[in-house]
Amino acid sequence: MIAARLRHRLGRHDPRAAHDALVREHAAGAESFLDVGCMWRIDGANAFAAEEAGAAKVTAMDVMDTTPAFEERLRDSAVVQFVQADIHYEGLPDWLGPHEIVWCSGVLYHVPEPLAMIRQLAALTGRRLLLATEVLPARGRRAVWLPTSRDHPGAPAAEPQSLDDYAPWYWLPSPAAVRSMLALAGLRVVREVGLGPYHRVFAADR
């Protein structure tokens, strides 16, 4: 019963409007903005929102190929560029360089090594990282689950195939666990925004 309620609430809640507002707030006047995990079901929406808010340089990054919807909007963009790369690539921080604002949403729980990913994000962050992720509040710790194609039509299967397989939901960390990983990566949490019981955005500074 608890697991069923958790699946229902996660499936129903859509934080996109709040994400858009946070992106625009932080991108306004930024010299550079990096959107990590920009493509899945949103077609670079956060990167384009950052451009519209006034960011001087916007990099949209994903391990996925671009979508037709993204390519169509990219033709009219003056500052957005797309980079296809894996966040775990060791040379990524040297290649891309730091960005004043780094936005990453919906990625942390899909990677086999979340702390390694957060350390990479920290290395890419010039001033502030905005990490949006699903979390598991204390009252839901008995209801850990992995979404499957049966739960969400069109979703990937839950079983991992390899360490390079970023489709499954590997983790559902507690907010305290996310704070700890950010601290271990040398970042200081300055703000948390709760968007429903299971989704949270952590703002962390260098």
Secondary structure as GFF3:
##gff-version 3
##sequence-region A 1 206
A	DSSP	alpha_helix	2	12	.	.	.	ID=ss1
A	DSSP	alpha_helix	16	27	.	.	.	ID=ss2
A	DSSP	beta_strand	33	36	.	.	.	ID=ss3
A	DSSP	alpha_helix	45	53	.	.	.	ID=ss4
A	DSSP	beta_strand	58	62	.	.	.	ID=ss5
A	DSSP	alpha_helix	68	74	.	.	.	ID=ss6
A	DSSP	beta_strand	80	84	.	.	.	ID=ss7
A	DSSP	alpha_helix	92	96	.	.	.	ID=ss8
A	DSSP	beta_strand	99	105	.	.	.	ID=ss9
A	DSSP	three_ten_helix	108	110	.	.	.	ID=ss10
A	DSSP	alpha_helix	114	124	.	.	.	ID=ss11
A	DSSP	beta_strand	125	134	.	.	.	ID=ss12
A	DSSP	three_ten_helix	138	143	.	.	.	ID=ss13
A	DSSP	alpha_helix	175	184	.	.	.	ID=ss14
A	DSSP	beta_strand	188	194	.	.	.	ID=ss15
A	DSSP	beta_strand	199	205	.	.	.	ID=ss16
###
